[in-house]
Amino acid sequence: PGIGKAIPLDVKPAHEIKITDLVLPLTGLSYEYHTLNIRAMSESDVWTETQRIPVKNVNPEGEYSIEFTHNEGGTVTASAQRVDEGKPVTFTFMPDTGHELYKAYVNGVDIMPFVKDNKYAINGVMDDIKLNAEFSLIHYTIKTSCSAGGSVSASAYNVLYGDNVTFTVTPSQGYEIEGITLNGTDITSRFSNGSYTLTNVTADLEIHA
């Protein structure tokens, strides 16, 4: 707990003392892994080097720890941080604007097929839970179509949230542009020399000429 604040442990002087024989004061610590920093003093008042050892505080009554991590692009919450054996816990995924949940694992197992409405529930916890979530920008699909007498193209057909996309409409010889719609809305006037750039894409798009 800090220099000068260590907790003394009573041991019988010996040439070798096994860490596993010590009774550690774990009261108040969460039921998870911690780092034990320990050193010993000789009978001539000389300290050993500090040893750092991972230890796990286990609830004898069957209570399990709930942990979760995530990258940027969203947050995760859990209905509890510790759960009694057999009790439920629910995780809620909250993507930031323009993001979506991309991957999710519990103790290394893919749970994406079981995530519904950005929630995942474990009905009966039987072990410590470690959940990892990854968020990513939403991908949007771009579709183009036209009647006979010309062609329509897009600079990309799969774009990320916030990206730009440029549409180009090219009439065939002897034809001219009669009208252009984007998701059903007329945007003919936005085209200049047969081209139009839409900035900050936030939805799937379908353009028709």
C-alpha positions in Angstrom: 0.0 0.0 0.0 3.0 2.4 -0.3 6.4 3.0 1.1 6.3 2.9 4.9 2.8 1.6 4.9 3.4 -2.1 4.4 1.7 -4.8 6.5 4.1 -7.0 8.5 3.6 -10.7 8.3 4.6 -12.9 11.3 6.9 -15.8 10.3 9.3 -18.1 12.1 12.9 -17.2 11.2 14.2 -19.7 8.7 16.8 -20.0 5.9 13.9 -20.3 3.4 10.3 -19.1 3.8 7.7 -20.3 1.3 5.3 -17.7 0.1 2.6 -20.3 -0.1 2.8 -20.9 3.7 2.0 -17.2 4.5 -1.5 -16.1 5.5 -2.1 -12.9 3.5 -4.5 -10.2 4.7 -6.8 -10.0 1.7 -9.9 -8.6 3.5 -11.4 -5.8 1.5 -9.6 -6.6 -1.8 -11.7 -7.3 -4.9 -12.0 -10.9 -6.0 -9.5 -10.8 -8.8 -5.7 -10.8 -9.5 -3.5 -8.4 -7.5 0.2 -7.9 -7.3 1.9 -8.9 -4.0 5.1 -6.9 -3.3 7.0 -8.6 -0.5 10.4 -8.6 1.1 12.1 -10.1 4.2 14.5 -8.8 6.8 17.3 -10.9 8.1 18.2 -11.2 11.8 20.9 -8.6 11.1 18.3 -6.1 9.9 19.2 -6.5 6.2 16.3 -6.4 3.7 16.0 -8.6 0.7 15.1 -7.3 -2.8 11.3 -6.8 -3.2 9.6 -9.7 -5.0 6.5 -9.1 -7.1 4.1 -12.0 -7.2 0.6 -12.2 -8.8 -2.0 -13.5 -6.4 -5.7 -14.1 -6.9 -8.2 -13.3 -4.2 -10.9 -15.9 -4.4 -14.3 -15.6 -2.6 -14.8 -18.9 -0.7 -18.6 -18.4 -1.1 -18.4 -18.5 -4.9 -18.5 -14.9 -5.9 -17.0 -14.1 -9.3 -15.4 -11.0 -10.7 -16.7 -9.2 -13.8 -14.2 -7.3 -15.9 -14.4 -5.7 -19.3 -12.2 -3.7 -21.7 -12.9 -1.9 -24.9 -11.2 0.3 -27.5 -12.1 3.8 -28.6 -15.4 4.2 -30.4 -17.7 3.2 -27.6 -18.1 2.1 -24.0 -19.3 -1.0 -22.1 -21.2 -1.3 -18.8 -22.1 -4.3 -16.7 -25.0 -4.8 -14.4 -22.5 -5.8 -11.6 -18.8 -6.0 -10.9 -19.0 -9.1 -8.8 -21.7 -11.8 -9.1 -22.6 -14.8 -6.9 -22.3 -18.2 -8.5 -25.3 -18.9 -10.7 -26.5 -15.3 -10.8 -27.0 -13.3 -14.0 -25.0 -10.4 -15.4 -25.8 -8.2 -18.4 -23.4 -6.2 -20.5 -24.5 -3.2 -22.5 -22.5 -1.9 -25.5 -22.8 1.8 -26.2 -21.2 2.8 -29.6 -20.2 6.4 -30.1 -21.9 8.3 -32.9 -21.0 6.7 -36.3 -19.6 3.6 -34.7 -20.9 0.0 -34.2 -19.9 -3.0 -32.1 -17.4 -4.9 -34.3 -16.1 -7.8 -32.1 -16.9 -9.0 -28.6 -15.4 -11.9 -26.6 -16.0 -13.4 -23.2 -13.0 -15.3 -21.8 -11.7 -15.6 -25.4 -15.0 -16.9 -26.9 -16.7 -15.0 -29.7 -20.2 -13.8 -28.4 -21.2 -11.6 -31.4 -23.9 -14.1 -32.6 -25.6 -13.7 -29.2 -25.5 -9.9 -28.9 -29.0 -8.5 -29.4 -29.8 -4.8 -29.4 -26.3 -4.1 -28.1 -26.8 -6.2 -25.1 -25.4 -9.6 -24.0 -26.6 -11.5 -20.9 -25.1 -14.5 -19.0 -27.9 -16.1 -17.1 -25.8 -18.1 -14.7 -22.2 -17.0 -14.0 -20.0 -20.0 -13.1 -16.5 -18.4 -13.5 -14.7 -15.0 -13.5 -15.8 -13.1 -16.6 -13.4 -11.1 -18.8 -15.1 -9.4 -21.7 -13.4 -7.5 -24.5 -15.2 -5.3 -27.0 -14.0 -3.7 -30.2 -15.9 -0.8 -31.8 -15.4 0.4 -35.4 -16.8 3.1 -37.7 -20.0 2.0 -39.5 -19.6 0.9 -43.1 -22.2 2.2 -45.6 -23.1 0.7 -49.0 -23.3 2.9 -52.2 -25.5 1.7 -55.0 -25.9 3.3 -58.5 -28.4 2.7 -61.3 -29.6 4.4 -64.5 -31.9 4.1 -67.4 -30.7 3.4 -70.9 -28.7 6.2 -72.4 -25.8 6.7 -70.0 -23.9 5.5 -67.0 -23.5 6.3 -63.3 -20.4 5.6 -61.2 -19.3 6.3 -57.6 -15.8 6.9 -56.3 -16.4 4.1 -53.8 -19.1 1.6 -53.1 -18.3 0.9 -49.5 -17.5 3.9 -47.3 -17.0 4.6 -43.6 -19.1 7.0 -41.5 -18.1 10.6 -42.3 -16.3 9.8 -45.5 -17.0 11.6 -48.8 -18.1 10.0 -52.1 -18.2 11.5 -55.6 -20.9 10.5 -58.2 -20.3 10.9 -61.9 -23.2 10.7 -64.4 -22.2 10.3 -68.1 -24.8 10.5 -70.8 -24.3 8.4 -74.0 -23.9 10.2 -77.3 -27.2 11.8 -78.2 -28.5 11.7 -74.7 -28.7 14.3 -71.9 -29.4 14.1 -68.1 -33.1 14.2 -67.4 -33.0 13.8 -63.7 -31.0 12.3 -60.8 -32.3 11.1 -57.4 -30.4 10.2 -54.2 -32.4 7.9 -51.9 -35.5 9.1 -53.8 -34.7 12.9 -53.5 -34.1 14.9 -56.6 -30.5 16.2 -56.6 -30.1 17.1 -60.3 -29.3 20.7 -59.6 -26.3 19.7 -57.4 -24.4 18.2 -60.4 -21.8 20.3 -62.1 -20.3 18.9 -65.4 -21.9 15.6 -64.5 -20.2 15.3 -61.1 -21.3 15.8 -57.5 -19.4 15.1 -54.2 -21.5 14.2 -51.1 -19.6 15.0 -47.9 -20.0 13.3 -44.5 -21.8 10.1 -45.5 -24.1 8.9 -42.6 -26.3 6.4 -44.3 -26.5 3.8 -47.1 -27.0 5.6 -50.5 -28.6 4.8 -53.7 -28.4 7.1 -56.7 -30.4 6.8 -59.9 -30.1 8.7 -63.1 
